[in-house]
Structure formats: C-alpha cells, structure tokens
Amino acid sequence: MTRKIADCRKYPSVSHCSLAISGEEDEVVRAAAEHAVSVHEHTDSPELREQIRGMLEDEKVAV
C-alpha cells in the first residue's frame, strides 16, 4: 500500500506551520484533522476530512 503525506508547508498559514504527516491514508486524515483543529483552529467535520483527503499526495520513497 502506498503511504500518503499531508504537508502543511504547501499551504500558507498564519503560524507558518512546517508539520508533515505520513502513513496510511486513514491514519493521515485522522491525524491531520486533529492537527487542523488544535493548531489551525478549524472545526472538525466530514467536509474538513474530505478536503484533507483530497490534498494528500503519495509519499516519495528515496531509493
């Protein structure tokens, strides 16, 4: 299974967040939603989780 990554550095924020989260898709969505709520003051909702899921990228593995 391909690991996914959510990378805050790709999206501008007031906090200039540099967090990157990688793992299996459902794990990353859950962790990124918790991060979005606690750090970026978003409200957890199905819409937020779908938005996060749509922004995920495949993790590039160094060879």
Secondary structure, DSSP 8 states (H G I E B T S, - for coil): ---EEEEGGGS--TT----EEEESHHHHHHHHHHHHHHTT-----HHHHHHHHHH-EE-----
